[in-house]
């Protein structure tokens, strides 16, 4: 039987697993994130991994949700900057996140690791990342409406556009590099315009 962790040890070990996992994911991609390497760097037996996660896919999803929460928390703290143009703020999330992930080994798709991961998550009904983004979007909409906007938003449409964006940038190597960024920017602008409108109310 594996070592039982105290509550403090659980917090410390899970943090080590997450930070090691984020580094490996960025450097080497999904396929090469190894439970053996994770647990070795965290200083625990391989069996200890299953104290925290059901399997590797569960761990990868946790990492991605963690990264989304960290980013959206920072964006929410700076929400005043979005009041000039809420729609452009949404466009920039699509655009900047996509261009970042395109350069990130986590989303290199030479062996379809990324597509397989998302297909498995979808089949298992795991939409934690979408739920994290939805919670953030709901908070932002409330903020905008409190500050003089009427927002029309098809949140599910935006989530599906985000999934489509993922398919696009995870297969970016199929497109000529010099055109990809322009094509992706047009896609972001078009899809956000389709599903999101921010109307500034005139006050007298």
N, C-alpha and C positions, 0 to 999 in steps of 0.2 A: 504494500500500500504506500502511496506517495505521501510526502510530508504534508501535514495540515498547516495552512497559513493562518496567521493571526490577521485580524482586519487591517491593521497597519501594513503588514507584509503584503496583503492582497493589493492594496492601493499602490505600494511601491513597485511590486513586480509587474502589475498590469501597465503601469506607466512606462517601465523599461521595455516591455513587449511592444507597446504602441510606438514609442520613439524609435526603437530599432526597426520595427516594421515599416514606418514611414520612410526611413532612410533606404531600406532595401527596396521598397516599392518604387521610389524615385530613381534609384540607381540601376535596378536590374529588371523591373517589371514583375507582373503578377506571378508568372510561372516559376520564377526563381526565388520567390519568398519561401524560405525553408523553415519549417517548424523546428528542425534540429538546430539551425543556426540561431533562430530567435531565442530558443530556450537556453542555448549555450551562452549567449551574450547577456541574457537576463539572470543567469546563474541558478537555473532550476532544471530539474529533470524534465525530459520530453513529456512525460505523463502529466506534469504540472500545468502544461498548456491548457489541458481540457478542464481545468478548474475554472477557466475564464471563458473559453470559447468551445462551441460545438465542433467546429472544424475550421479548416483554413479559409473557406469562403466567408464564414461568419466573422473571422478575424479581419479579412480584407474589407468587408462592409463596415465594420466598426471603425477602421482606419479612415475610410472615405467619409463617413459621417462625422468623425472627429474633425477632419480638415474642413468640412463644410461649416460645422458649428463655429470653429475658430474664425473662419473668414467672415461669416455672416455676423458674428458678434462684433467684429471690428467695423464692418460696414454700418451696423445699426448705431454704434457709438458716434459715427460721423454722418448721421442721417440728415443733418441740417444742410449738407452740401448737395443733397438730391432735390431740394425744393424748387430749384430753377427749372429742372426738366426731368420729372420722374421716369418718363418713357426712355429717355437716353440712358438713364441709370440702369434700367433693365437691359437695354441693348448692350451696354458696356460689360455687364456681368456675363452675358452670353459670350461676347467677343473675347474679353480678356481671359476668362476661364478656359475657353476653347483653345486659344493660342498658347496658353500656359501648358495645358495638358498635351497638346500636340508635340511639345518639346520634351515632355516628361516620359521617361521609360515606362511608367505605369500604363501608358496607353499606346505603346508600340504594338502593332497588330500583325506582325509578320507570321505569327503562328495562331492568330485569332484568340489569344488569351483573353483579351478584353471583352470581345463579343461573347465568348463562351461564358465568362463570368456573369455578364448582365443577363444572358439568356437563362442561366441557372437561377439567378436571383428572381427573375420575373416568373419563372415556373413555380418557384417556391413561395410566391406572394410577398417577397421581401422588397419593400419600397421605402426603406428607412431614409435614404437620401432624399427622395422626393418629398417625404413628410417633413424633413428638416427644412428644405427650401420652402415648402408651403407655409410652415409656421413663420419663417422669416418674412415671406411675402405678405402674409396676413398682418403682421406687425407694421410693416412699411406702409401698407394701404391705409391702415388706421391712422398712422402718423400724417400721411398726405391729406387724408380727408379732414383731419383736425386742423390742417393748415391751408384750407381753401381750395382743395381739388375735389372734383367728382371723378372717381375711378371706375372704369369699366374693365373688368378683367376676367378672362376665362382661364382660371388657374390650371385646370387640367390640360387645356390647350398649350399653355406655356411649358408644362412639364413634358408633354409629348414632343414639343419643338426642341426642348433640351435633349431628349433622348435621340431625336433625329440628328441634332448637332453632334452628339457623341459618335454616331455612326459615320458622320462626315469626317470629323477630325481623326478618328481612329483608323481611317482608311486614307489619310491625307497623302500617303506615298503613291497613290494611284493618280494624283494630279500633278501637273507641272508646278514646281515649288514657287515660281515667280507669279503664278496666278492664284494660288490657294488663298492667300490672305484676303485678296479683293473679293473672291467668290464667297468666302466665309463671312466677311463683313456684310455683304448684300443679303446673305441668308439671314443673319441675325436681325438686321433692320426690318426685313420683310416679315419674318415670323413674329417678332414682338409687336409690330404694327397690326398684325392680324388678330392678336389675342389680348392686347393691352392698349387702353386709351386713358389719358389723364387730361381732364378738362378743367382749366383754371376758372373758378367761379369769380364773377365780377361783383365786388362789394361796393355798395353806395353809402 
